[in-house]
Amino acid sequence: MTHTYDVIIIGAGFLGLSTAYQLSRMGVRTLVLEAKDIGSGTSASCSGRAQVCEGHLDALNMALIRDGMKKHETLEEELDVDYEWRRTGIFLLIRNETLWKRWEERSAILTPAGIPTEVVDRASLQNAEPHMNTDGLLGAAYSVEGVLDPLKFTRAYARAAQRLGADIRGNSPVVGMKVENRRIVEVRTAGETFYGGTVAVMAGAWEPVVTRTAGVEVPIRHTHAEALVTEKIPPMIFNNIELSDFYETIHGKLKAVAIGVHPEPNGTLDVTEAVTRTEELHRRVSAWGIASLAGELVNLFPFLAKVRVVRSWGRPTSFTPDEEPLIGWMPQLDNLYVASSLVETITTVPLISEWMAMMIRGDTPPFSLEAYAPARFSNGWTWH
């Protein structure tokens, strides 16, 4: 009986650990299985941005962003951990008139919805970031987003869930599942077998690998992203910097760089990302990726030419055919729940994890997540 749980969650990233925390608060006996160390996947190695203005403009997504940000303001106290939550400006660089018009239109939707966003000209951008090379830029879209330490955030949820009774096991890759009468009745690791009423797979880019052990395909693919961290520098970059056309820059390309620069409280710079399209799931970095990132970085901030790189990493990033999240019950099995591929994951986690826990327990969340349900792909899917 010690191996029997109400819910077995596979994947100890943001979604898996936050949902385990919410389920444990509800008195649900929960197990989390993670293939490697807790927080060693994509979640804890991201830039830590709580994005606010770059996602889809539907009512559900904007509500998740707006209300998720509000929850972050008190979440550190709730979890009893300082994960370095802070607010910072974000400039999304605009390089042509089409993007300028698009972001004017987006800001006219986002701002009344409670996500203040404005388009500023090149002079305003240069004033805010005096060390930036603004040649070729028309200006930027500006908003205020959140930032945190992703590893501390992951650990905060893990420890809070454990305090409430969740069983969290690292280095426990799932190697098989037994299915009977449209239900998963066993989840096996290399050395143990577990039993649960519900199995929830929240493994990001590894989602298809896990669900295939139950004979189920999920419509998830991934790209491979590489990033780097510089040595400490004096305060000379004052906001997060991204491209306003990030997705267009990388979409459909075998290799692409979409530069992002994020100053950290300790004086280092987190620099993202070089993206490669690949079928392989891995954590490596390449000479191409880091060199390309460095070149884009120096072009944008020439004073960084002699700053040293102290660390680099690579992780897969998942996506669906329609670039919407995949959240809900899989039609093929009666007790298989999946969650993956959120765009603004950090922003929405405090809210959506509570809603997902309600769904898994059999309750109705306050806002329907039907738009993200896997059933929308019941007739197959086409990759774009």
KOLMIKOL-354139 format. One line per 8 residues: number of its first residue (from 1); their letters; for each residue x, y, z of N, C-alpha, C. Coordinates in steps of 0.001 Angstrom, whole numbers. Layout:
BEGIN
NUM> a> X:Y:Z:X:Y:Z:X:Y:Z; ...
This chain:
BEGIN
1> mthtydvi> 812:-1207:0:0:0:0:844:1255:0; 2099:1163:414:2953:2355:435:3263:2851:-971; 2984:2026:-1986:3221:2425:-3367:1925:2796:-4072; 867:3055:-3334:-428:3421:-3904:-735:4879:-3584; -1123:5620:-4628:-1375:7058:-4494:-2675:7411:-5205; -3222:8551:-4837:-4390:9046:-5567:-3988:9538:-6947; -2853:10238:-7008:-2367:10819:-8262:-864:10575:-8381; -440:10129:-9550:982:10015:-9865:1294:11056:-10935
9> iigagflg> 2169:11999:-10611:2604:13020:-11556:3980:12645:-12081; 4152:12692:-13387:5438:12375:-13993:6022:13668:-14558; 7128:14097:-13968:7766:15348:-14355:7827:16320:-13196; 9040:16677:-12761:9212:17575:-11615:9741:18920:-12078; 9014:19533:-13017:9275:20906:-13413:8236:21822:-12792; 8071:23026:-13362:7129:23987:-12803:5721:23408:-12695; 5231:22804:-13783:3850:22331:-13794:3645:21154:-12844; 4557:20181:-12900:4397:19004:-12055:4467:19320:-10581
17> lstayqls> 5451:20119:-10171:5634:20414:-8752:4558:21349:-8216; 4161:22343:-8998:3113:23256:-8528:1780:22531:-8407; 1498:21621:-9333:252:20846:-9247:298:19878:-8077; 1467:19289:-7814:1609:18426:-6636:1347:19211:-5359; 1836:20435:-5321:1591:21306:-4161:97:21568:-3991; -572:21920:-5077:-2000:22222:-4992:-2811:20986:-4607; -2475:19838:-5179:-3181:18609:-4821:-2963:18253:-3359; -1739:18415:-2887:-1446:18099:-1484:-2200:19026:-544
25> rmgvrtlv> -2365:20282:-935:-3180:21209:-134:-4616:20721:-27; -5074:20030:-1053:-6450:19530:-1081:-6585:18175:-396; -5486:17659:156:-5535:16369:840:-5412:15173:-82; -4919:15379:-1304:-4787:14299:-2278:-3400:13668:-2125; -3360:12364:-1936:-2081:11654:-1790:-1381:11618:-3149; -223:12291:-3238:397:12564:-4530:1841:12088:-4568; 2203:11463:-5672:3582:11047:-5949:4074:11804:-7177; 5312:12297:-7123:5958:12913:-8289:7186:12091:-8647
33> leakdigs> 7268:11668:-9902:8420:10922:-10401:9168:11788:-11406; 10473:11910:-11228:11312:12704:-12119:12472:11838:-12606; 12730:11867:-13918:13747:10995:-14493:15149:11312:-13989; 15423:12603:-13757:16749:12998:-13277:16587:13760:-11960; 17491:14695:-11669:17369:15467:-10441:16144:16375:-10504; 15571:16677:-9344:14447:17591:-9278:14868:18947:-9844; 14095:19444:-10805:14400:20739:-11388:15543:20733:-12380; 15911:19571:-12912:17047:19503:-13825:16646:19635:-15290
41> gtsascsg> 15352:19726:-15568:14891:19809:-16947:14834:21232:-17455; 13898:21478:-18349:13803:22772:-19003:13363:23875:-18047; 12456:23557:-17112:11895:24594:-16239:12969:25354:-15485; 13786:24644:-14751:14747:25306:-13868:15936:25896:-14600; 16037:25659:-15905:17167:26213:-16657:16745:27329:-17606; 15517:27823:-17446:15072:28919:-18309:15595:30253:-17773; 15228:31342:-18431:15728:32657:-18023:15008:33221:-16810; 13909:32598:-16392:13190:33066:-15209:12213:34193:-15460
49> raqvcegh> 11921:34480:-16729:10993:35565:-17054:9542:35156:-16835; 8785:36005:-16168:7334:35877:-16089:6762:36800:-17154; 6603:36284:-18366:6211:37082:-19522:4769:37583:-19380; 4512:38744:-19959:3172:39316:-19824:2533:39723:-21145; 3312:40079:-22158:2709:40713:-23335:2981:40010:-24654; 3587:38820:-24618:4012:38184:-25862:3123:37032:-26311; 2139:36651:-25493:1327:35489:-25812:93:35818:-26622; -798:34849:-26720:-2026:35009:-27473:-2961:35994:-26764
57> ldalnmal> -3839:36597:-27541:-4674:37687:-27027:-6106:37257:-26704; -6342:35964:-26543:-7671:35500:-26157:-7920:35794:-24684; -9179:35783:-24302:-9569:36164:-22940:-8968:35238:-21890; -8912:33924:-22177:-8370:32976:-21211:-6900:33255:-20945; -6108:33416:-21996:-4673:33639:-21813:-4404:34936:-21069; -5122:35992:-21402:-4888:37269:-20739:-5324:37221:-19278; -6366:36466:-18976:-6779:36312:-17574:-5725:35546:-16783; -5159:34511:-17391:-4117:33739:-16719:-2890:34603:-16433
65> irdgmkkh> -2528:35467:-17388:-1370:36347:-17197:-1654:37366:-16096; -2745:38062:-16225:-3078:39132:-15276:-3220:38594:-13849; -3980:37521:-13697:-4242:37006:-12352:-3087:36173:-11825; -2318:35550:-12733:-1123:34833:-12307:-85:35776:-11731; 77:36936:-12351:1015:37937:-11828:598:38407:-10439; -675:38571:-10216:-1161:38991:-8897:-809:37942:-7842; -954:36678:-8183:-650:35621:-7222:830:35586:-6865; 1691:35948:-7819:3126:35963:-7535:3477:36961:-6422
73> etleeeld> 2694:37992:-6269:3012:39022:-5278:2964:38485:-3849; 2235:37412:-3614:2133:36832:-2261:2609:35378:-2211; 3070:34839:-3348:3385:33414:-3405:4633:33059:-2607; 5637:33927:-2589:6826:33631:-1795:6460:33428:-330; 5582:34269:182:5141:34130:1573:4365:32836:1761; 3521:32497:787:2727:31268:867:3608:30027:880; 4623:30008:21:5518:28855:-70:6627:28902:970; 6784:30040:1634:7786:30252:2669:9211:30093:2120
81> vdyewrrt> 9419:30642:911:10743:30601:271:10928:31882:-535; 12120:32451:-460:12467:33590:-1295:13039:33054:-2607; 12283:33202:-3705:12796:32764:-5000:13175:33963:-5883; 13471:35096:-5233:13997:36301:-5886:13009:36898:-6884; 11737:36918:-6498:10716:37538:-7335:10905:39047:-7374; 10841:39606:-8558:10966:41047:-8718:10292:41465:-10018; 9974:42735:-10117:9417:43305:-11344:10530:44022:-12109; 10457:43970:-13429:11443:44665:-14253:10816:45059:-15576
89> gifllirn> 11374:46077:-16205:10901:46468:-17520:11352:45489:-18584; 10574:45391:-19651:10936:44570:-20799:10780:45403:-22067; 11852:45477:-22848:11803:46116:-24158:11840:45031:-25222; 10821:45002:-26084:10762:44073:-27201:11112:44857:-28460; 12284:44611:-29011:12852:45450:-30055:12068:45343:-31363; 11765:46500:-31957:10982:46580:-33188:11895:47022:-34326; 11913:46194:-35397:12869:46414:-36481:12244:46869:-37791; 10898:46934:-37880:10285:47402:-39120:8881:47942:-38855
97> etlwkrwe> 8319:48580:-39864:7018:49232:-39722:5892:48233:-39462; 5991:47059:-40044:4954:46035:-39827:4871:45655:-38355; 6051:45456:-37745:6075:45126:-36319:5578:46298:-35475; 5943:47495:-35876:5473:48687:-35150:3938:48717:-35112; 3324:48516:-36249:1861:48538:-36326:1260:47396:-35521; 1873:46213:-35640:1352:45058:-34901:1346:45318:-33397; 2431:45903:-32894:2516:46127:-31456:1660:47306:-31002; 1403:48236:-31874:414:49250:-31528:-961:48617:-31366
105> ersailtp> -1291:47691:-32260:-2574:46994:-32173:-2646:46109:-30931; -1555:45411:-30631:-1526:44549:-29449:-1650:45373:-28164; -928:46488:-28101:-981:47306:-26894:-2380:47858:-26656; -3124:48121:-27746:-4495:48617:-27616:-5430:47561:-27053; -5039:46285:-27149:-5829:45186:-26562:-5329:44853:-25160; -4007:44778:-25000:-3418:44360:-23728:-3662:45367:-22614; -3479:46636:-22893:-3565:47645:-21837:-4953:47703:-21201; -6045:47768:-21950:-7366:47758:-21312:-7671:46453:-20564
113> agiptevv> -6968:45359:-20949:-7182:44073:-20287:-6389:43944:-18989; -5671:45012:-18596:-4918:44980:-17353:-3477:44566:-17500; -2955:44587:-18746:-1553:44269:-19010:-955:45473:-19734; -585:46521:-19001:-138:47770:-19636:1054:47552:-20569; 898:47991:-21815:1926:47846:-22841:1909:49093:-23714; 3080:49590:-24072:3148:50758:-24944:4265:50593:-25960; 4153:51315:-27069:5189:51322:-28089:5962:52633:-27958; 7297:52517:-27821:8138:53706:-27646:9094:53827:-28819
121> draslqna> 9485:55063:-29137:10354:55277:-30288:11818:55013:-29934; 12652:55130:-30953:14076:54813:-30790:14742:55726:-29764; 14381:57008:-29757:14997:57941:-28807:14680:57538:-27369; 13445:57118:-27122:13057:56689:-25773:13785:55417:-25377; 13923:54502:-26333:14663:53266:-26077:16115:53578:-25747; 16732:54468:-26531:18134:54819:-26303:18315:55509:-24956; 17353:56311:-24555:17418:56981:-23260:17357:55977:-22111; 16521:54958:-22273:16387:53940:-21230:17586:53006:-21189
129> ephmntdg> 18180:52735:-22360:19324:51829:-22460:20448:52536:-23217; 21163:53443:-22559:22149:54270:-23258:23318:53501:-23854; 23575:52278:-23401:24721:51517:-23914:24326:50571:-25049; 23059:50624:-25459:22593:49751:-26521:22885:50356:-27890; 23257:49503:-28852:23380:49914:-30240:21993:49833:-30871; 21356:50966:-31097:19980:50978:-31615:19915:51145:-33130; 21051:51048:-33821:21046:51150:-35281:20100:50110:-35874; 19261:50547:-36796:18336:49626:-37449:17060:49369:-36684
137> llgaaysv> 16900:49968:-35505:15694:49783:-34709:14775:50997:-34837; 13475:50751:-34910:12502:51844:-34882:12139:52228:-33461; 12261:51287:-32553:11895:51498:-31161:11636:50161:-30509; 10653:50105:-29614:10378:48861:-28890:8986:48909:-28277; 8444:47748:-28036:7260:47633:-27183:7754:47512:-25749; 7084:48191:-24830:7538:48206:-23440:6415:47759:-22515; 6782:46941:-21553:5858:46552:-20492:6679:46255:-19241; 6001:45918:-18171:6669:45512:-16931:6292:44064:-16654
145> egvldplk> 7295:43213:-16574:7059:41799:-16334:7705:41375:-15025; 7667:40087:-14745:8293:39572:-13537:9526:38757:-13867; 10404:38603:-12888:11601:37770:-13031:11826:37046:-11709; 12327:35837:-11799:12651:35068:-10599:13816:34133:-10887; 14317:33494:-9850:15333:32463:-10002:14610:31143:-10265; 14716:30579:-11476:13901:29406:-11803:14218:28170:-10963; 15482:27984:-10601:15811:26825:-9778:15226:26983:-8382; 15340:28187:-7809:14754:28429:-6484:13233:28310:-6519
153> ftrayara> 12632:28737:-7625:11183:28628:-7790:10754:27160:-7818; 11508:26352:-8568:11230:24923:-8634:11354:24285:-7253; 12430:24601:-6564:12660:24018:-5237:11618:24498:-4227; 11169:25734:-4383:10162:26264:-3470:8891:25430:-3524; 8440:25122:-4733:7238:24303:-4872:7484:22874:-4375; 8676:22331:-4661:8977:20969:-4224:8923:20852:-2700; 9568:21796:-2013:9611:21724:-554:8242:21969:59; 7485:22908:-519:6141:23170:-1:5246:21950:-183
161> aqrlgadi> 5360:21278:-1328:4565:20071:-1556:4960:18961:-599; 6255:18818:-362:6714:17781:568:6240:18047:1986; 6229:19299:2397:5728:19623:3741:4269:19206:3916; 3540:19216:2801:2124:18857:2848:1899:17363:2594; 2984:16599:2466:2859:15154:2360:3135:14558:1001; 3440:15366:-21:3731:14807:-1337:5025:13998:-1300; 5040:12905:-2026:6219:12051:-2166:6885:12417:-3491; 8084:13001:-3443:8770:13455:-4647:10057:12666:-4798
169> rgnspvvg> 10188:11980:-5927:11326:11084:-6135:12082:11461:-7400; 13320:11911:-7219:14191:12175:-8352:14900:10921:-8806; 15541:10998:-9970:16276:9871:-10545:15430:8610:-10608; 14187:8806:-11016:13219:7705:-11106:12510:7746:-12455; 13228:7478:-13545:12589:7527:-14860:11527:6438:-15022; 10415:6815:-15620:9351:5856:-15891:9754:5022:-17094; 9716:3700:-16922:10125:2804:-18009:8942:2050:-18604; 7796:2116:-17945:6642:1408:-18487:5372:1708:-17717
177> mkvenrri> 4231:1483:-18379:2918:1576:-17738:2080:391:-18190; 1261:-72:-17296:343:-1159:-17618:-1055:-588:-17773; -1718:-926:-18885:-3050:-414:-19187:-4045:-1565:-19220; -5152:-1386:-18524:-6256:-2351:-18536:-7571:-1592:-18592; -8451:-1987:-19510:-9794:-1406:-19597:-9755:122:-19652; -8907:650:-20531:-8791:2100:-20770:-8270:2877:-19565; -7579:2184:-18674:-7009:2871:-17516:-5567:2419:-17303; -4734:3362:-16885:-3384:3013:-16461:-3475:2467:-15044
185> vevrtage> -3027:1236:-14852:-3154:604:-13537:-1805:463:-12840; -705:606:-13576:628:549:-12977:1554:1531:-13674; 2433:2137:-12889:3513:2958:-13426:4809:2377:-12888; 5727:2017:-13800:6939:1321:-13386:8176:2186:-13620; 9052:2213:-12630:10402:2729:-12791:11331:1521:-12861; 12634:1746:-12897:13563:629:-13037:13454:-360:-11887; 13165:143:-10676:13189:-752:-9527:11884:-885:-8772; 10851:-98:-9132:9619:-109:-8343:8392:7:-9232
193> tfyggtva> 7251:-396:-8679:5968:-283:-9354:5021:517:-8466; 4319:1487:-9086:3423:2366:-8345:2012:2273:-8923; 1038:2525:-8064:-358:2420:-8439:-1048:3740:-8093; -1867:4242:-9016:-2545:5505:-8762:-3880:5586:-9469; -4794:6356:-8893:-6095:6539:-9512:-6000:7357:-10784; -5088:8348:-10799:-4879:9206:-11957:-3386:9318:-12222; -3023:9320:-13495:-1642:9571:-13901:-1623:10885:-14675; -810:11820:-14226:-698:13130:-14861:719:13293:-15391
201> vmagawep> 861:13412:-16701:2186:13558:-17317:2420:15042:-17593; 3457:15591:-16964:3798:17003:-17088:5304:17112:-17312; 5747:16503:-18406:7174:16298:-18645:7731:17173:-19750; 7006:18201:-20176:7528:19126:-21176:7856:18440:-22482; 9050:18673:-22996:9455:18087:-24270:9539:16565:-24208; 9672:16014:-23003:9733:14561:-22823:8335:13933:-22717; 7291:14739:-22852:5919:14226:-22744:5650:13036:-23670; 5996:13117:-24963:5715:11972:-25837:6457:10702:-25426
209> vvtrtagv> 7685:10859:-24931:8455:9690:-24500:7716:8967:-23377; 7149:9731:-22450:6455:9133:-21309:5125:8526:-21723; 4315:9258:-22486:2977:8741:-22814:3049:7521:-23725; 4117:7406:-24488:4249:6221:-25354:4366:4938:-24547; 4824:5027:-23301:4888:3814:-22474:3492:3318:-22118; 2475:4167:-22338:1081:3745:-22156:387:3563:-23503; 1172:3633:-24588:612:3449:-25915:-131:4652:-26456; 166:5830:-25950:-550:7047:-26338:421:8044:-26961
217> evpirhth> 45:8603:-28109:815:9664:-28744:209:11017:-28390; 1060:11983:-28058:601:13344:-27816:1184:14265:-28886; 446:15306:-29301:909:16189:-30377:1898:17245:-29888; 3066:16781:-29491:4087:17686:-28959:5412:17434:-29665; 6024:18520:-30098:7382:18476:-30606:8233:19475:-29844; 9471:19637:-30260:10347:20534:-29512:11412:21124:-30427; 11955:22235:-29997:13188:22765:-30541:14236:22723:-29433; 15484:22853:-29816:16562:22835:-28823:17119:24245:-28680
225> aealvtek> 17108:24756:-27455:17559:26131:-27199:18839:26131:-26376; 19754:27048:-26710:21003:27202:-25977:21094:28620:-25422; 21730:28750:-24273:21853:30048:-23607:23194:30114:-22892; 23541:31308:-22434:24801:31482:-21718:24649:32504:-20598; 25597:32453:-19678:25676:33422:-18579:27059:34063:-18634; 27108:35383:-18490:28390:36091:-18496:28930:36228:-17078; 30177:36682:-17001:30719:37084:-15713:29990:38339:-15226; 30225:38718:-13979:29583:39897:-13411:30122:41167:-14062
233> ippmifnn> 29200:42099:-14309:29585:43394:-14877:28924:44505:-14063; 29398:45745:-14170:28710:46860:-13511:27311:47043:-14109; 26396:47698:-13398:25036:47911:-13914:25047:48818:-15152; 24922:48230:-16324:24947:48993:-17576:23796:48596:-18506; 23033:47583:-18122:21816:47190:-18840:20707:47162:-17784; 19604:47830:-18034:18667:48137:-16953:17302:47481:-17092; 17071:46805:-18211:15802:46129:-18446:16053:44795:-19134; 15060:43931:-19144:15120:42762:-20011:14970:43221:-21460
241> ielsdfye> 15719:42592:-22347:15690:42940:-23765:15361:41671:-24559; 14361:41759:-25441:13983:40643:-26302:13644:41181:-27686; 13435:40281:-28636:12953:40656:-29954:11430:40636:-29971; 10827:41633:-30592:9369:41654:-30683:8853:40607:-31666; 9722:40106:-32530:9347:39057:-33488:10133:37775:-33204; 10232:37425:-31934:10982:36235:-31528:10530:34999:-32291; 9213:34758:-32321:8716:33520:-32912:8940:33478:-34422; 8752:34603:-35094:9021:34645:-36525:10508:34438:-36815
249> tihgklka> 11347:34887:-35920:12794:34765:-36116:13248:33310:-36124; 12615:32473:-35302:13056:31081:-35205:12165:30117:-35962; 10954:30542:-36326:9954:29613:-36845:10399:28977:-38172; 10355:27652:-38202:10620:26926:-39433:12070:26862:-39859; 12961:27395:-39063:14380:27424:-39444:15141:26285:-38769; 16146:25768:-39457:16978:24722:-38866:17848:25288:-37751; 18337:26522:-37949:19141:27202:-36937:18789:28678:-36961; 18650:29269:-35790:18350:30702:-35714:18724:31217:-34327
257> vaigvhpe> 19030:32513:-34275:19327:33165:-33005:18299:34273:-32787; 17628:34221:-31644:16702:35284:-31244:17228:35842:-29925; 18007:36887:-30004:18760:37365:-28849:17832:37888:-27749; 18144:37513:-26534:17479:38050:-25356:18532:38303:-24286; 18449:39433:-23608:19437:39799:-22591:18704:40127:-21304; 19137:39487:-20211:18425:39624:-18944:19431:39851:-17815; 19550:41066:-17305:20478:41336:-16191:19993:40690:-14900; 20900:40051:-14189:20569:39369:-12938:20992:40221:-11741
265> pngtldvt> 20375:40007:-10572:20720:40801:-9386:22184:40699:-8974; 22834:39567:-9305:24232:39397:-8893:25223:40036:-9877; 24708:40704:-10930:25589:41378:-11876:25885:40606:-13144; 25504:39339:-13223:25707:38569:-14444:24600:38877:-15445; 24812:38450:-16685:23790:38563:-17717:23387:37159:-18158; 22083:36914:-18200:21549:35690:-18766:21189:36008:-20218; 21791:35296:-21173:21640:35618:-22586:21027:34421:-23325; 19894:34645:-23976:19185:33598:-24715:18953:34076:-26141
273> eavtrtee> 18542:33279:-27095:18778:31878:-27160:19070:31520:-28597; 19918:30525:-28788:20195:29966:-30104:19344:28712:-30243; 18565:28638:-31305:17556:27588:-31434:17870:26695:-32631; 17815:25389:-32399:18041:24401:-33444:16839:23474:-33526; 16399:23180:-34747:15323:22200:-34923:15930:20809:-34987; 15489:19940:-34118:16062:18597:-34032:15035:17635:-33448; 15155:16362:-33781:14302:15334:-33200:14897:14790:-31897; 16174:15045:-31684:16867:14495:-30513:16557:15321:-29265
281> lhrrvsaw> 16339:14640:-28168:16181:15290:-26872:17516:15238:-26142; 18113:16412:-25885:19409:16410:-25225:19628:17734:-24492; 20720:17826:-23742:21039:18996:-22932:22378:19624:-23326; 22881:19291:-24492:24206:19761:-24890:24161:21189:-25441; 25338:21801:-25549:25494:23073:-26251:26448:22857:-27414; 26415:23781:-28357:27243:23649:-29556:28131:24872:-29716; 29224:24702:-30442:30081:25849:-30751:29305:26873:-31574; 28455:26377:-32492:27640:27285:-33307:26725:28145:-32435
289> giaslage> 26029:27509:-31505:25049:28234:-30711:25663:29320:-29852; 26689:28988:-29105:27288:29954:-28184:28003:31063:-28951; 28695:30712:-30033:29374:31739:-30829:28373:32688:-31471; 27255:32156:-31964:26237:32994:-32591:25578:33916:-31578; 25304:33387:-30395:24744:34220:-29332:25704:35345:-28971; 26981:35006:-28836:27980:36019:-28478:28056:37115:-29527; 27984:36728:-30802:28030:37719:-31863:26842:38663:-31834; 25646:38123:-31628:24442:38956:-31539:24500:39860:-30308
297> lvnlfpfl> 25028:39333:-29226:25122:40104:-27985:26032:41315:-28153; 27188:41098:-28750:28141:42197:-28923:27622:43216:-29935; 26896:42761:-30932:26301:43693:-31879:25296:44614:-31193; 24540:44076:-30237:23526:44864:-29544:24139:45727:-28442; 25138:45181:-27749:25817:45912:-26675:27325:45811:-26899; 27910:46693:-27706:29332:46586:-28062:30280:46580:-26872; 29907:47203:-25757:30820:47263:-24616:31063:45889:-24000; 30289:44887:-24398:30449:43545:-23840:31481:42696:-24594
305> akvrvvrs> 32187:43275:-25540:33076:42493:-26408:34094:41660:-25650; 34581:42173:-24515:35622:41446:-23781:35110:40785:-22500; 33814:40781:-22318:33233:40114:-21154:33248:38607:-21380; 33571:37869:-20357:33729:36427:-20488:32422:35675:-20249; 32284:34566:-20950:31193:33627:-20699:31643:32664:-19598; 30807:32489:-18559:31189:31612:-17455:30401:30299:-17440; 29280:30285:-18168:28479:29052:-18163:27546:29060:-19367; 27246:27887:-19877:26274:27768:-20960:25484:26482:-20774
313> wgrptsft> 24337:26410:-21393:23533:25204:-21273:22575:25106:-22451; 22020:23926:-22643:21017:23704:-23677:19884:22864:-23128; 18662:23152:-23573:17484:22395:-23151:16444:22391:-24269; 15644:21320:-24382:14564:21304:-25361:13362:22109:-24870; 12661:22735:-25805:11462:23510:-25498:10310:22956:-26324; 9222:22596:-25672:8121:21917:-26356:7123:22899:-26958; 6401:22419:-27970:5315:23198:-28562:4314:22247:-29208; 3100:22749:-29446:2039:21978:-30093:1812:22524:-31499
321> pdeeplig> 1044:21806:-32350:831:22279:-33725:197:23653:-33819; -720:23984:-32911:-1367:25295:-32962:-753:26286:-31979; 350:25887:-31346:1100:26737:-30416:271:27186:-29213; -769:26432:-28903:-1532:26616:-27675:-1120:25527:-26684; -1305:25735:-25393:-952:24691:-24422:-1751:23415:-24641; -1217:22340:-24143:-1915:21058:-24124:-2227:20746:-22667; -3489:20851:-22274:-3879:20656:-20878:-5227:19946:-20830; -5261:18777:-20166:-6532:18102:-19988:-6409:16595:-20096
329> wmpqldnl> -7569:15944:-20186:-7641:14482:-20226:-7419:13980:-21641; -6570:12966:-21778:-6353:12354:-23086:-7546:11473:-23436; -8104:11596:-24640:-9302:10821:-24992:-9073:9313:-25013; -7837:8865:-25237:-7580:7437:-25401:-7717:6641:-24103; -7444:7297:-22960:-7490:6609:-21673:-8304:7438:-20685; -8936:6770:-19734:-9860:7458:-18828:-9174:8145:-17654; -7930:7807:-17371:-7282:8397:-16193:-5913:9004:-16512; -5720:9401:-17779:-4457:10017:-18183:-4675:11501:-18446
337> yvasslve> -4014:12329:-17632:-4089:13789:-17741:-2727:14292:-18202; -2718:15286:-19085:-1453:15827:-19577:-1447:17347:-19461; -254:17899:-19310:-86:19355:-19293:1306:19664:-19821; 1363:20521:-20838:2650:20837:-21445:2505:22055:-22344; 3658:22672:-22650:3787:23643:-23740:3056:24959:-23492; 3066:25434:-22257:2564:26779:-22000:3566:27794:-22539; 3080:28939:-22986:3973:30002:-23452:4479:30812:-22259; 3566:31300:-21441:3937:32105:-20266:3882:31231:-19011
345> tittvpli> 4708:30179:-18977:4588:29185:-17913:4764:29796:-16530; 5870:30523:-16306:6141:31071:-14976:5026:32005:-14536; 4539:32824:-15444:3490:33780:-15119:2233:33091:-14645; 1856:32033:-15335:541:31428:-15108:542:30287:-14096; 1717:29746:-13771:1797:28575:-12893:1023:28731:-11571; 1139:29860:-10853:436:29931:-9563:-1071:29763:-9686; -1625:30128:-10832:-3068:30046:-11029:-3474:28752:-11714; -2800:28420:-12808:-3238:27275:-13591:-2979:25956:-12865
353> sewmammi> -1983:25906:-11991:-1745:24679:-11225:-2924:24391:-10294; -3512:25425:-9742:-4686:25252:-8880:-5870:24745:-9690; -6052:25295:-10877:-7155:24855:-11739:-6946:23415:-12206; -5688:23060:-12547:-5418:21692:-12982:-5637:20709:-11846; -5242:21076:-10628:-5466:20200:-9478:-6958:19976:-9261; -7751:21012:-9455:-9205:20863:-9328:-9741:19889:-10369; -9276:20022:-11611:-9722:19113:-12667:-9341:17674:-12357; -8111:17467:-11916:-7637:16115:-11621:-8440:15503:-10487
361> rgdtppfs> -8840:16327:-9523:-9625:15830:-8390:-11093:15624:-8747; -11503:16112:-9916:-12889:15934:-10338:-13761:17147:-10137; -13155:18278:-9763:-13905:19513:-9568:-13872:20353:-10850; -14678:21408:-10867:-14734:22308:-12012:-13996:23595:-11684; -12962:23945:-12453:-12230:25187:-12179:-13092:26400:-12509; -12738:27572:-11978:-13546:28773:-12202:-13539:29259:-13642; -12548:28851:-14431:-12458:29265:-15831:-12167:28004:-16645; -12964:27737:-17652:-12811:26515:-18430:-11480:26493:-19184
369> leayapar> -10812:25335:-19159:-9587:25119:-19917:-9843:24278:-21164; -11099:24216:-21587:-11483:23387:-22722:-10712:23758:-23991; -10361:25035:-24139:-9633:25462:-25337:-8272:24788:-25456; -7738:24302:-24334:-6427:23659:-24328:-6526:22133:-24315; -7722:21596:-24399:-7925:20158:-24226:-7297:19355:-25363; -6684:18206:-25058:-6119:17351:-26115:-7147:16889:-27133; -8420:16859:-26754:-9466:16385:-27676:-9551:17216:-28942; -9004:18422:-28944:-9047:19241:-30157:-8216:18629:-31278
377> fsngwtwh> -7361:17660:-30946:-6543:16983:-31946:-7056:15571:-32243; -8294:15283:-31899:-8822:13929:-32025:-8804:13416:-33466; -8883:14328:-34422:-8853:13930:-35831:-7448:13987:-36426; -6461:13951:-35561:-5081:14036:-36017:-4592:15466:-35954; -3334:15664:-36303:-2762:17002:-36248:-1787:17195:-37385; -1622:18446:-37767:-720:18819:-38837:315:19785:-38301; 1590:19497:-38563:2650:20391:-38096:2899:21480:-39106; 3069:22691:-38604:3310:23840:-39468:4757:24295:-39342
